[in-house]
Amino acid sequence: MQQVQSREWRRFGFGGPPEPWERDASRDLDRLATSYFLDILDSHHAIVAAGPDAAVRTRVEDLFATATRHKHEIDYTLRHWATPVERVRVEDRLGSLMRTGRRLREIRDTT
């Protein structure tokens, strides 16, 4: 096990230096994030086409904006080597995309 020196903590944070992604890991994560985001897009278009009231429309637009931001963040992080903290953040953002897709499907099914 390699010890992290204090100068590395200041330079990279507590996670350590950036490392390359495992073989095909970035491709798999990108495919997963893209499939979640396409589901979110489908739900968003279906809800907006149904003409919901203002409160539902505002909630849907907020969820969609958050999902778009998280997808862009995942895409950006996957382009480069990532620190352990950034890798955890990608997993968190993937979970957020999954939950957002579920919420939008529930809204779509009730409208």
MMTF fields as JSON, N, C-alpha, C and O atoms, coordinates in Angstrom:
{
  "mmtfVersion": "1.0.0",
  "mmtfProducer": "UNKNOWN",
  "numBonds": 443,
  "numAtoms": 444,
  "numGroups": 111,
  "numChains": 1,
  "numModels": 1,
  "chainsPerModel": [1],
  "groupsPerChain": [111],
  "chainIdList": ["A"],
  "bondAtomList": [4, 2, 8, 6, 12, 10, 16, 14, 20, 18, 24, 22, 28, 26, 32, 30, 36, 34, 40, 38, 44, 42, 48, 46, 52, 50, 56, 54, 60, 58, 64, 62, 68, 66, 72, 70, 76, 74, 80, 78, 84, 82, 88, 86, 92, 90, 96, 94, 100, 98, 104, 102, 108, 106, 112, 110, 116, 114, 120, 118, 124, 122, 128, 126, 132, 130, 136, 134, 140, 138, 144, 142, 148, 146, 152, 150, 156, 154, 160, 158, 164, 162, 168, 166, 172, 170, 176, 174, 180, 178, 184, 182, 188, 186, 192, 190, 196, 194, 200, 198, 204, 202, 208, 206, 212, 210, 216, 214, 220, 218, 224, 222, 228, 226, 232, 230, 236, 234, 240, 238, 244, 242, 248, 246, 252, 250, 256, 254, 260, 258, 264, 262, 268, 266, 272, 270, 276, 274, 280, 278, 284, 282, 288, 286, 292, 290, 296, 294, 300, 298, 304, 302, 308, 306, 312, 310, 316, 314, 320, 318, 324, 322, 328, 326, 332, 330, 336, 334, 340, 338, 344, 342, 348, 346, 352, 350, 356, 354, 360, 358, 364, 362, 368, 366, 372, 370, 376, 374, 380, 378, 384, 382, 388, 386, 392, 390, 396, 394, 400, 398, 404, 402, 408, 406, 412, 410, 416, 414, 420, 418, 424, 422, 428, 426, 432, 430, 436, 434, 440, 438],
  "bondOrderList": [1, 1, 1, 1, 1, 1, 1, 1, 1, 1, 1, 1, 1, 1, 1, 1, 1, 1, 1, 1, 1, 1, 1, 1, 1, 1, 1, 1, 1, 1, 1, 1, 1, 1, 1, 1, 1, 1, 1, 1, 1, 1, 1, 1, 1, 1, 1, 1, 1, 1, 1, 1, 1, 1, 1, 1, 1, 1, 1, 1, 1, 1, 1, 1, 1, 1, 1, 1, 1, 1, 1, 1, 1, 1, 1, 1, 1, 1, 1, 1, 1, 1, 1, 1, 1, 1, 1, 1, 1, 1, 1, 1, 1, 1, 1, 1, 1, 1, 1, 1, 1, 1, 1, 1, 1, 1, 1, 1, 1, 1],
  "groupList": [{"groupName": "MET", "atomNameList": ["N", "CA", "C", "O"], "elementList": ["N", "C", "C", "O"], "formalChargeList": [0, 0, 0, 0], "bondAtomList": [1, 0, 2, 1, 3, 2], "bondOrderList": [1, 1, 2], "singleLetterCode": "M", "chemCompType": "L-PEPTIDE LINKING"}, {"groupName": "GLN", "atomNameList": ["N", "CA", "C", "O"], "elementList": ["N", "C", "C", "O"], "formalChargeList": [0, 0, 0, 0], "bondAtomList": [1, 0, 2, 1, 3, 2], "bondOrderList": [1, 1, 2], "singleLetterCode": "Q", "chemCompType": "L-PEPTIDE LINKING"}, {"groupName": "VAL", "atomNameList": ["N", "CA", "C", "O"], "elementList": ["N", "C", "C", "O"], "formalChargeList": [0, 0, 0, 0], "bondAtomList": [1, 0, 2, 1, 3, 2], "bondOrderList": [1, 1, 2], "singleLetterCode": "V", "chemCompType": "L-PEPTIDE LINKING"}, {"groupName": "SER", "atomNameList": ["N", "CA", "C", "O"], "elementList": ["N", "C", "C", "O"], "formalChargeList": [0, 0, 0, 0], "bondAtomList": [1, 0, 2, 1, 3, 2], "bondOrderList": [1, 1, 2], "singleLetterCode": "S", "chemCompType": "L-PEPTIDE LINKING"}, {"groupName": "ARG", "atomNameList": ["N", "CA", "C", "O"], "elementList": ["N", "C", "C", "O"], "formalChargeList": [0, 0, 0, 0], "bondAtomList": [1, 0, 2, 1, 3, 2], "bondOrderList": [1, 1, 2], "singleLetterCode": "R", "chemCompType": "L-PEPTIDE LINKING"}, {"groupName": "GLU", "atomNameList": ["N", "CA", "C", "O"], "elementList": ["N", "C", "C", "O"], "formalChargeList": [0, 0, 0, 0], "bondAtomList": [1, 0, 2, 1, 3, 2], "bondOrderList": [1, 1, 2], "singleLetterCode": "E", "chemCompType": "L-PEPTIDE LINKING"}, {"groupName": "TRP", "atomNameList": ["N", "CA", "C", "O"], "elementList": ["N", "C", "C", "O"], "formalChargeList": [0, 0, 0, 0], "bondAtomList": [1, 0, 2, 1, 3, 2], "bondOrderList": [1, 1, 2], "singleLetterCode": "W", "chemCompType": "L-PEPTIDE LINKING"}, {"groupName": "PHE", "atomNameList": ["N", "CA", "C", "O"], "elementList": ["N", "C", "C", "O"], "formalChargeList": [0, 0, 0, 0], "bondAtomList": [1, 0, 2, 1, 3, 2], "bondOrderList": [1, 1, 2], "singleLetterCode": "F", "chemCompType": "L-PEPTIDE LINKING"}, {"groupName": "GLY", "atomNameList": ["N", "CA", "C", "O"], "elementList": ["N", "C", "C", "O"], "formalChargeList": [0, 0, 0, 0], "bondAtomList": [1, 0, 2, 1, 3, 2], "bondOrderList": [1, 1, 2], "singleLetterCode": "G", "chemCompType": "PEPTIDE LINKING"}, {"groupName": "PRO", "atomNameList": ["N", "CA", "C", "O"], "elementList": ["N", "C", "C", "O"], "formalChargeList": [0, 0, 0, 0], "bondAtomList": [1, 0, 2, 1, 3, 2], "bondOrderList": [1, 1, 2], "singleLetterCode": "P", "chemCompType": "L-PEPTIDE LINKING"}, {"groupName": "ASP", "atomNameList": ["N", "CA", "C", "O"], "elementList": ["N", "C", "C", "O"], "formalChargeList": [0, 0, 0, 0], "bondAtomList": [1, 0, 2, 1, 3, 2], "bondOrderList": [1, 1, 2], "singleLetterCode": "D", "chemCompType": "L-PEPTIDE LINKING"}, {"groupName": "ALA", "atomNameList": ["N", "CA", "C", "O"], "elementList": ["N", "C", "C", "O"], "formalChargeList": [0, 0, 0, 0], "bondAtomList": [1, 0, 2, 1, 3, 2], "bondOrderList": [1, 1, 2], "singleLetterCode": "A", "chemCompType": "L-PEPTIDE LINKING"}, {"groupName": "LEU", "atomNameList": ["N", "CA", "C", "O"], "elementList": ["N", "C", "C", "O"], "formalChargeList": [0, 0, 0, 0], "bondAtomList": [1, 0, 2, 1, 3, 2], "bondOrderList": [1, 1, 2], "singleLetterCode": "L", "chemCompType": "L-PEPTIDE LINKING"}, {"groupName": "THR", "atomNameList": ["N", "CA", "C", "O"], "elementList": ["N", "C", "C", "O"], "formalChargeList": [0, 0, 0, 0], "bondAtomList": [1, 0, 2, 1, 3, 2], "bondOrderList": [1, 1, 2], "singleLetterCode": "T", "chemCompType": "L-PEPTIDE LINKING"}, {"groupName": "TYR", "atomNameList": ["N", "CA", "C", "O"], "elementList": ["N", "C", "C", "O"], "formalChargeList": [0, 0, 0, 0], "bondAtomList": [1, 0, 2, 1, 3, 2], "bondOrderList": [1, 1, 2], "singleLetterCode": "Y", "chemCompType": "L-PEPTIDE LINKING"}, {"groupName": "ILE", "atomNameList": ["N", "CA", "C", "O"], "elementList": ["N", "C", "C", "O"], "formalChargeList": [0, 0, 0, 0], "bondAtomList": [1, 0, 2, 1, 3, 2], "bondOrderList": [1, 1, 2], "singleLetterCode": "I", "chemCompType": "L-PEPTIDE LINKING"}, {"groupName": "HIS", "atomNameList": ["N", "CA", "C", "O"], "elementList": ["N", "C", "C", "O"], "formalChargeList": [0, 0, 0, 0], "bondAtomList": [1, 0, 2, 1, 3, 2], "bondOrderList": [1, 1, 2], "singleLetterCode": "H", "chemCompType": "L-PEPTIDE LINKING"}, {"groupName": "LYS", "atomNameList": ["N", "CA", "C", "O"], "elementList": ["N", "C", "C", "O"], "formalChargeList": [0, 0, 0, 0], "bondAtomList": [1, 0, 2, 1, 3, 2], "bondOrderList": [1, 1, 2], "singleLetterCode": "K", "chemCompType": "L-PEPTIDE LINKING"}],
  "groupTypeList": [0, 1, 1, 2, 1, 3, 4, 5, 6, 4, 4, 7, 8, 7, 8, 8, 9, 9, 5, 9, 6, 5, 4, 10, 11, 3, 4, 10, 12, 10, 4, 12, 11, 13, 3, 14, 7, 12, 10, 15, 12, 10, 3, 16, 16, 11, 15, 2, 11, 11, 8, 9, 10, 11, 11, 2, 4, 13, 4, 2, 5, 10, 12, 7, 11, 13, 11, 13, 4, 16, 17, 16, 5, 15, 10, 14, 13, 12, 4, 16, 6, 11, 13, 9, 2, 5, 4, 2, 4, 2, 5, 10, 4, 12, 8, 3, 12, 0, 4, 13, 8, 4, 4, 12, 4, 5, 15, 4, 10, 13, 13],
  "groupIdList": [1, 2, 3, 4, 5, 6, 7, 8, 9, 10, 11, 12, 13, 14, 15, 16, 17, 18, 19, 20, 21, 22, 23, 24, 25, 26, 27, 28, 29, 30, 31, 32, 33, 34, 35, 36, 37, 38, 39, 40, 41, 42, 43, 44, 45, 46, 47, 48, 49, 50, 51, 52, 53, 54, 55, 56, 57, 58, 59, 60, 61, 62, 63, 64, 65, 66, 67, 68, 69, 70, 71, 72, 73, 74, 75, 76, 77, 78, 79, 80, 81, 82, 83, 84, 85, 86, 87, 88, 89, 90, 91, 92, 93, 94, 95, 96, 97, 98, 99, 100, 101, 102, 103, 104, 105, 106, 107, 108, 109, 110, 111],
  "secStructList": [7, 7, 7, 7, 7, 2, 2, 2, 2, 2, 2, 2, 7, 6, 6, 7, 1, 7, 5, 7, 7, 7, 6, 6, 2, 2, 2, 2, 2, 2, 2, 2, 2, 2, 2, 2, 2, 2, 2, 2, 2, 2, 2, 2, 2, 2, 2, 2, 2, 2, 7, 7, 7, 2, 2, 2, 2, 2, 2, 2, 2, 2, 2, 2, 2, 2, 2, 2, 2, 2, 2, 2, 2, 2, 2, 2, 2, 2, 6, 1, 7, 5, 7, 2, 2, 2, 2, 2, 2, 2, 2, 2, 2, 2, 2, 2, 2, 2, 2, 2, 2, 2, 2, 2, 2, 2, 2, 2, 2, 2, 7],
  "xCoordList": [0.839, 0.0, 0.884, 1.865, 0.527, 1.328, 0.784, -0.421, 1.68, 1.289, 1.148, 1.942, 0.155, -0.035, 0.62, 0.303, 1.523, 2.241, 1.398, 0.493, 1.703, 0.914, 0.966, -0.018, 2.072, 2.146, 1.194, 0.669, 0.961, -0.001, -1.425, -2.282, -1.699, -3.036, -3.371, -4.478, -2.415, -2.661, -2.821, -3.597, -2.099, -2.112, -3.347, -3.949, -3.738, -4.823, -6.047, -7.04, -6.03, -7.113, -6.86, -5.827, -7.771, -7.547, -7.637, -7.256, -8.134, -8.327, -7.067, -7.011, -6.067, -4.843, -4.775, -5.687, -3.699, -3.504, -4.447, -4.975, -4.662, -5.51, -4.881, -3.659, -5.731, -5.289, -6.126, -7.246, -5.596, -6.401, -7.587, -7.543, -8.632, -9.79, -9.416, -8.55, -10.06, -9.829, -10.263, -11.008, -9.798, -10.106, -11.616, -12.292, -12.138, -13.557, -14.473, -15.687, -13.952, -14.811, -15.436, -16.625, -14.662, -15.227, -16.282, -17.282, -16.078, -17.071, -18.361, -19.455, -18.235, -19.422, -20.183, -21.412, -19.458, -20.104, -20.781, -21.864, -20.14, -20.737, -22.014, -23.008, -21.998, -23.199, -24.331, -25.482, -24.015, -25.031, -25.617, -26.835, -24.758, -25.233, -26.072, -27.083, -25.658, -26.401, -27.764, -28.75, -27.841, -29.145, -30.085, -31.271, -29.579, -30.407, -30.874, -32.037, -29.972, -30.323, -31.331, -32.213, -31.216, -32.2, -33.581, -34.589, -33.637, -34.906, -35.487, -36.692, -34.624, -35.062, -35.583, -36.6, -34.891, -35.351, -36.73, -37.598, -36.932, -38.228, -39.335, -40.398, -39.09, -40.09, -40.353, -41.501, -39.298, -39.449, -40.325, -41.247, -40.04, -40.823, -42.281, -43.186, -42.513, -43.885, -44.666, -45.844, -44.015, -44.696, -45.011, -46.116, -44.054, -44.269, -45.36, -46.166, -45.398, -46.424, -47.814, -48.809, -47.894, -49.193, -49.783, -50.963, -49.001, -49.488, -49.86, -51.016, -48.904, -49.218, -49.434, -49.171, -49.913, -50.087, -48.717, -47.689, -48.721, -47.472, -46.569, -45.35, -47.147, -46.331, -45.603, -44.421, -46.31, -45.688, -44.636, -43.552, -44.959, -44.004, -42.719, -41.624, -42.85, -41.669, -40.834, -39.607, -41.491, -40.773, -40.046, -38.9, -40.711, -40.109, -38.918, -37.884, -39.052, -37.93, -36.748, -35.599, -37.005, -35.918, -35.198, -33.969, -35.972, -35.364, -34.559, -33.465, -35.096, -34.4, -33.1, -32.082, -33.133, -31.919, -30.851, -29.669, -31.267, -30.309, -29.723, -28.517, -30.557, -30.069, -29.093, -28.08, -29.39, -28.49, -27.137, -26.093, -27.158, -25.91, -25.096, -23.88, -25.768, -25.065, -24.501, -23.4, -25.238, -24.737, -23.499, -22.527, -23.521, -22.343, -21.151, -20.019, -21.402, -20.321, -19.718, -18.5, -20.568, -20.08, -19.241, -18.139, -19.761, -19.029, -17.665, -16.671, -17.611, -16.344, -15.356, -14.179, -15.827, -14.937, -14.402, -13.259, -15.201, -14.765, -13.724, -13.064, -13.566, -12.585, -11.148, -10.226, -10.948, -9.601, -9.358, -10.276, -8.106, -7.806, -8.558, -8.792, -8.937, -9.752, -9.171, -8.601, -9.327, -8.938, -10.02, -11.127, -9.706, -10.734, -11.984, -13.093, -11.814, -12.97, -13.841, -15.067, -13.222, -13.987, -14.707, -15.809, -14.099, -14.749, -16.0, -17.021, -15.915, -17.085, -18.168, -19.352, -17.771, -18.735, -19.45, -20.65, -18.738, -19.37, -20.423, -21.523, -20.094, -21.074, -22.283, -23.414, -22.061, -23.16, -24.038, -25.264, -23.423, -24.19, -24.968, -26.076, -24.412, -25.151, -26.389, -27.465, -26.229, -27.373, -28.428, -29.626, -27.974, -28.904, -29.677, -30.882, -28.984, -29.669, -30.714, -31.815, -30.379, -31.315, -32.556, -33.68, -32.358, -33.492, -34.338, -35.564, -33.691, -34.427, -35.272, -36.416, -34.717, -35.486, -36.71, -37.785, -36.549, -37.695, -38.766, -39.955, -38.341, -39.308, -40.065, -41.28, -39.351, -40.014, -40.961, -42.02, -40.599, -41.519, -42.783, -43.879, -42.641, -43.819, -44.721, -45.943, -44.111, -44.9, -45.568, -46.731, -44.83, -45.377, -46.566, -47.564, -46.465, -47.542, -48.779, -49.887, -48.613, -49.773, -50.44, -51.584, -49.725, -50.342, -50.987, -51.548],
  "yCoordList": [-1.172, 0.0, 1.235, 1.314, 2.188, 3.394, 4.474, 4.721, 5.107, 6.177, 7.492, 7.783, 8.258, 9.574, 10.599, 10.687, 11.36, 12.363, 13.637, 13.875, 14.438, 15.641, 16.616, 17.307, 16.69, 17.603, 17.168, 18.012, 15.849, 15.36, 15.675, 15.905, 15.691, 16.035, 17.464, 17.746, 18.357, 19.747, 19.902, 20.736, 19.115, 19.258, 18.627, 19.219, 17.441, 16.699, 16.527, 15.965, 16.977, 16.683, 15.344, 14.723, 14.887, 13.653, 12.403, 11.321, 12.531, 11.354, 10.841, 9.673, 11.662, 11.238, 11.747, 12.432, 11.417, 11.928, 11.262, 10.182, 11.91, 11.311, 10.047, 9.925, 9.111, 7.856, 7.598, 8.098, 6.825, 6.509, 5.613, 4.895, 5.661, 4.803, 3.365, 3.123, 2.418, 1.022, 0.743, 1.521, -0.351, -0.679, -0.779, -1.52, -0.043, -0.009, 0.547, 0.582, 0.976, 1.514, 2.83, 3.051, 3.698, 4.986, 4.797, 5.515, 3.845, 3.576, 3.027, 3.427, 2.116, 1.555, 2.613, 2.655, 3.464, 4.533, 5.532, 6.034, 5.818, 6.742, 6.152, 6.862, 4.882, 4.232, 4.236, 4.493, 3.956, 3.944, 5.343, 5.502, 6.346, 7.722, 8.168, 8.85, 7.789, 8.17, 7.503, 8.139, 6.237, 5.557, 6.176, 6.349, 6.513, 7.206, 8.558, 8.928, 9.289, 10.618, 10.549, 11.403, 9.548, 9.4, 9.081, 9.55, 8.29, 8.022, 9.313, 9.55, 10.138, 11.421, 12.329, 13.0, 12.353, 13.157, 12.711, 13.545, 11.401, 10.882, 11.29, 11.741, 11.133, 11.507, 13.005, 13.439, 13.791, 15.252, 15.674, 16.473, 15.137, 15.501, 15.061, 15.794, 13.882, 13.394, 14.251, 14.535, 14.659, 15.475, 16.857, 17.364, 17.466, 18.807, 18.766, 19.692, 17.716, 17.584, 17.407, 17.771, 16.852, 16.643, 17.934, 17.963, 18.997, 20.289, 20.307, 20.564, 20.039, 20.013, 21.423, 22.423, 21.475, 22.786, 23.38, 22.716, 24.62, 25.363, 24.733, 24.716, 24.219, 23.638, 22.383, 22.196, 21.535, 20.301, 20.644, 20.06, 21.592, 21.978, 22.544, 22.248, 23.357, 23.906, 22.797, 22.807, 21.845, 20.706, 19.885, 19.479, 19.647, 18.866, 19.602, 18.992, 20.898, 21.675, 21.711, 21.67, 21.786, 21.743, 20.4, 20.344, 19.322, 17.986, 17.824, 17.259, 18.317, 18.198, 19.007, 18.54, 20.209, 21.033, 20.374, 20.386, 19.801, 19.1, 17.896, 17.662, 17.128, 15.949, 16.348, 15.679, 17.426, 17.894, 18.29, 17.949, 19.007, 19.413, 18.192, 18.153, 17.206, 16.01, 15.212, 14.668, 15.138, 14.415, 15.109, 14.443, 16.43, 17.165, 16.952, 16.813, 16.928, 16.714, 15.314, 15.148, 14.32, 12.953, 12.903, 12.354, 13.478, 13.469, 14.129, 13.61, 15.259, 15.963, 15.134, 15.045, 14.529, 13.755, 12.52, 12.125, 11.91, 10.692, 10.954, 10.021, 12.201, 12.521, 12.462, 12.284, 12.609, 12.75, 11.699, 11.005, 11.602, 10.805, 11.414, 12.622, 10.588, 11.088, 10.689, 9.609, 11.582, 11.272, 10.368, 10.289, 9.694, 8.871, 9.662, 9.131, 10.918, 11.745, 12.001, 11.966, 12.256, 12.474, 11.203, 11.27, 10.061, 8.791, 8.566, 8.1, 8.896, 8.768, 9.744, 9.41, 10.939, 11.938, 11.45, 11.679, 10.783, 10.228, 9.193, 9.185, 8.331, 7.334, 8.01, 7.573, 9.072, 9.818, 10.45, 10.412, 11.026, 11.65, 10.613, 10.896, 9.422, 8.345, 7.957, 7.755, 7.857, 7.553, 8.64, 8.359, 9.888, 10.998, 10.932, 11.186, 10.591, 10.437, 9.33, 9.483, 8.227, 7.113, 7.541, 7.256, 8.223, 8.663, 9.701, 9.689, 10.598, 11.603, 10.942, 11.336, 9.949, 9.215, 8.549, 8.563, 7.96, 7.345, 8.37, 8.132, 9.516, 10.563, 11.071, 11.263, 11.289, 11.777, 10.728, 11.08, 9.457, 8.401, 8.381, 8.212, 8.556, 8.611, 9.788, 9.648, 10.951, 12.123, 11.883, 12.237, 11.281, 11.0, 10.056, 10.247, 9.035, 8.064, 8.631, 8.154, 9.646, 10.23, 11.329, 11.695, 11.867, 12.927, 12.389, 13.154],
  "zCoordList": [0.0, 0.0, 0.0, 0.739, -0.83, -0.958, -0.026, 0.021, 0.707, 1.62, 0.846, -0.048, 1.19, 0.593, 1.499, 2.686, 0.942, 1.722, 1.848, 1.048, 2.849, 3.109, 1.941, 1.68, 1.243, 0.097, -1.011, -1.738, -1.152, -2.138, -1.707, -2.56, -0.418, 0.069, -0.331, -0.789, -0.156, -0.518, -2.027, -2.494, -2.764, -4.211, -4.837, -5.734, -4.386, -5.017, -4.127, -4.589, -2.886, -1.962, -1.308, -1.558, -0.484, 0.267, -0.592, -0.146, -1.812, -2.646, -3.294, -3.677, -3.43, -4.081, -5.508, -5.97, -6.208, -7.569, -8.569, -8.303, -9.729, -10.762, -11.318, -11.394, -11.703, -12.3, -13.539, -13.645, -14.478, -15.663, -15.292, -14.293, -16.098, -15.869, -16.199, -17.04, -15.545, -15.844, -17.282, -17.878, -17.817, -19.203, -19.404, -18.69, -20.364, -20.745, -19.659, -19.862, -18.53, -17.469, -17.896, -17.667, -18.506, -18.911, -19.991, -20.004, -20.899, -21.941, -21.334, -21.732, -20.378, -19.727, -18.938, -18.977, -18.222, -17.464, -18.392, -18.091, -19.52, -20.487, -21.084, -21.235, -21.419, -21.964, -20.949, -21.302, -19.706, -18.655, -18.457, -18.381, -18.374, -18.197, -19.394, -19.226, -20.589, -21.788, -21.821, -22.194, -21.438, -21.439, -20.414, -20.695, -19.235, -18.241, -18.78, -18.613, -19.422, -19.9, -21.046, -21.137, -21.919, -22.997, -22.435, -22.965, -21.367, -20.704, -20.125, -20.204, -19.547, -18.996, -20.112, -19.938, -21.257, -22.39, -22.878, -23.139, -23.001, -23.441, -22.481, -22.907, -21.198, -20.198, -20.222, -20.118, -20.36, -20.389, -21.566, -21.401, -22.756, -23.932, -23.795, -24.192, -23.242, -23.078, -22.082, -22.296, -21.004, -19.989, -20.543, -20.353, -21.223, -21.776, -22.845, -22.934, -23.653, -24.691, -24.092, -24.72, -22.885, -22.236, -21.689, -21.34, -21.606, -21.135, -19.666, -19.33, -18.777, -17.344, -16.781, -17.449, -15.554, -14.911, -14.565, -14.699, -14.126, -13.924, -12.864, -13.03, -11.781, -10.707, -11.186, -10.899, -11.91, -12.426, -13.465, -13.48, -14.334, -15.37, -14.764, -15.243, -13.71, -13.039, -12.424, -12.53, -11.782, -11.169, -12.237, -12.041, -13.355, -14.438, -15.032, -15.307, -15.231, -15.786, -14.824, -15.265, -13.527, -12.542, -12.571, -12.552, -12.617, -12.683, -13.964, -13.947, -15.071, -16.35, -16.358, -16.868, -15.797, -15.735, -14.872, -15.218, -13.754, -12.885, -13.595, -13.52, -14.283, -15.01, -16.111, -16.316, -16.812, -17.875, -17.294, -17.849, -16.18, -15.528, -15.086, -15.27, -14.509, -14.051, -15.225, -15.13, -16.321, -17.505, -18.056, -18.411, -18.132, -18.614, -17.681, -18.143, -16.381, -15.426, -15.582, -15.518, -15.785, -15.999, -17.267, -17.264, -18.357, -19.625, -19.49, -19.999, -18.814, -18.645, -17.826, -18.177, -16.741, -15.872, -16.584, -16.352, -17.44, -18.124, -19.207, -19.664, -19.622, -20.664, -20.17, -20.966, -18.868, -18.321, -17.238, -16.802, -16.822, -15.649, -14.48, -14.45, -13.518, -12.419, -11.073, -10.919, -10.102, -8.729, -8.126, -8.659, -7.03, -6.383, -5.996, -6.05, -5.61, -5.251, -6.477, -6.381, -7.623, -8.851, -9.29, -9.835, -9.06, -9.415, -8.57, -9.075, -7.291, -6.419, -6.855, -6.834, -7.249, -7.714, -8.975, -9.124, -9.88, -11.08, -10.684, -11.235, -9.741, -9.279, -8.659, -8.875, -7.886, -7.28, -8.35, -8.25, -9.366, -10.443, -11.245, -11.7, -11.427, -12.1, -11.3, -11.863, -10.0, -9.143, -9.211, -9.187, -9.295, -9.414, -10.726, -10.753, -11.819, -13.104, -13.04, -13.569, -12.402, -12.279, -11.49, -11.903, -10.358, -9.539, -10.261, -10.152, -11.0, -11.763, -12.843, -13.07, -13.499, -14.508, -13.911, -14.51, -12.724, -12.042, -11.698, -11.915, -11.159, -10.799, -12.019, -11.965, -13.114, -14.32, -14.906, -15.427, -14.828, -15.291, -14.453, -14.987, -13.117, -12.255, -12.616, -12.672, -12.861, -13.247, -14.599, -14.794, -15.53, -16.858, -16.771, -17.466, -15.92, -15.795, -15.123, -15.372, -14.27, -13.585, -14.401, -14.129, -15.416, -16.225, -17.47, -18.255]
}
